[in-house]
Amino acid sequence: MTSKQLLLSSCVAFTCLISTYAVAGPIENYSSVTSARLENPEPGNWMLYRRTYDGQGFSPLNQINTSNVKDLKPAWTFSTGVIEGHEAPPIVNNGVMFVATPMGQVIALNAKTGEEYWRYKRQLPDDLFQLHPTSRGVGLWEDKLYLATTDDHVVALDAKTGKVVWDTKVQDYKKGQYMTLMPLVVDGKVIVGGSGGEFGVRGYVVAFDANSGKELWRTFTIPGEGEPGHETWSGDDWKSGGGSAWMTGTYDKDTKTVYWGVGNAAPWPGSMHAGDNLYTSSVLALDPDTGKIKTHFQYHQNDSWDWDEVDAPMLIDMQRDGRSFKSLVHPGRDAIFWVLERKPDKINYVAGWPFVKTNVWKGIEAETGRPILDPEHKPVLGKRVEFCPSLWGGKDWPSAAYSQNTKLVYVPANENFCGGFTGEKQPLVPGQLWLGTKPEDIGLTPAPNADHFGELQAWDPVTGKKVWQHDYKTSQLFGAVTATAGDLVLAGGTNDRMFRIFNAKTGELLWEQKTNSGIMAMPMSYEVDGTQYIAVQSGWGVDAQRIQDALAGKVAGFENNVPQGGVIWVFALDKK
């Protein structure tokens, strides 16, 4: 055996860790991250997935605004050196930027100049396979940062040097378990959720001690025998019921409640797992200290469309129908814009309406919030069933944003796409896809005479009225959006490689810049030495590319050849 073969075999057996260090490192004068800073972050920093625990995706910076955004220019760029879908926002802590990329990589940069401090790169096993080889960012706590890996480990790195502090195995990647999310850090606990629902796994949320990596609690999203909700499953279906929890949760610091989105049931056809199937396609309210489920709300029962609801709801204080209440707002993959009321021990339905066309739901029960199904559009075994919207839903995982200025919610939606498949009983083989249909049978069909597909929508969650909409004629919209106090909405998500900025009040397109690839990642904004920057990763792949491939030749002008390769783009005002 050669030395290279020996190294690779060792990495497969023991999960090799490799860190490399650039000339500029280590980082000096790093700012320790505390609970107080995470709960009330400085305006110029972006230290959580959607900047704040409430998940609103709003930056309070307004130096760049509607009057001067036309003068925005690239300040610096940095190539990540890898392909596939780049989905993480740059994380910034007092002038230091951390960027997670596909292939288990974290890059530490000077947020003002783009100079590299250090780079960590995980050696992933050769036999690793998963549907989403990506990362959505790193969590911060004190002088460490935390990466959830696609070979199903949580790794703590020294923020100053990139050296590994601890490495904890979560589940077994060979059984289809993996992670793509940014860890949520709450009071010294690193909380993550597992992916892999399409492999017939049982979903979970788990917490680790931030200092030692010791597991503190683990809560399964599919209740076992003797647990509340187990009666919503038939026989042993719960053992392989799906319910992946693969996106970062939100957190209410006042009630100490974590809200976590849960994925679809497995396999896809609902006739293969009779019952409501808690807690799939739901939001869970969890105690971060114990993992106990306080309460839940199920967006739709007996999921049969792969409409997971893993994007955690935004926490918004709202006045509606003459009263003030604390809400959960979630534009769902099931095509319904959900407004819920969050209480310490209960989640109440308030309102819901379709934000794209759907033929699956006839309405919503006013008392319970339970969608009323049209069974003609529910997939079953042995019959091809068509439904709208498509498998990717009205909005997939890319996050919506809420502006504290305009009080509007901005939704990256997809319209005029339908889909379908034929349910087929298949054996469950650990580590292999278990969809309940053949992958080649999955359809994505443009609606007849459709004049556009992607929609950036602005909704008033109080009135349920759409305020404005920007249409994308030859592209889906598959990227998270962000709002700023400069009354701007930042959005990529299209196959033309453009990064765009809109007027948050009117929807007017104010600025655009072509990048190296398509943008799936979440834009963000930060400040260093009095200068506001806007940053985003460009790097197409994963589901966005799969939609492109499915539509190739079906839609005139629909660009399928989107180049891959990750680049961090950072913009600032041109100082004339």
Secondary structure, 3 states (H helix, E strand, C coil): CCHHHHHHHHHHHHCCEEEEECCCCCCCCCCCECHHHHHCCCCCCECCCCCCCCCCCEECCCCCCCCCHHHEEEEEEEECCCCCCCCCCCEEECCEEEEEECCCEEEEEECCCCCEEEEEEECCCCCCCCCCCCCCCCEEEECEEEEECCCCEEEEEECCCCCEEEEEECCCHHHCCECCCCCEEECCEEEEECECHHHCCECEEEEEECCCCCEEEEEECCCCCCCCCHHHCCCCHHHHCECCCCCCCEEECCCCEEEEEECCECCCCHHHCCCCCCCCCEEEEECCCCCCEEEEEECCCCCCCCCCECCCCEEEEEEECCEEEEEEEEECCCCEEEEEEEECCEEEEEEEEECCCCCCEEEECCCCCCEEECHHHCCEECEEEEECCCCCCCCCCCCCEECCCCCCEEEEEECCEEEEEEECCCCCCCCCCCCCCCHHHCEEEECCCCCCCEEEEEEECCCCEEEEEEEECCCCCCCCEEEECCCEEEECCCCCCEEEEEECCCCCEEEEEECCCCCCCCCEEEEECCEEEEEEEECCCHHHHHHHHHHCCCCCCCCCCCCCCCEEEEEEECCC
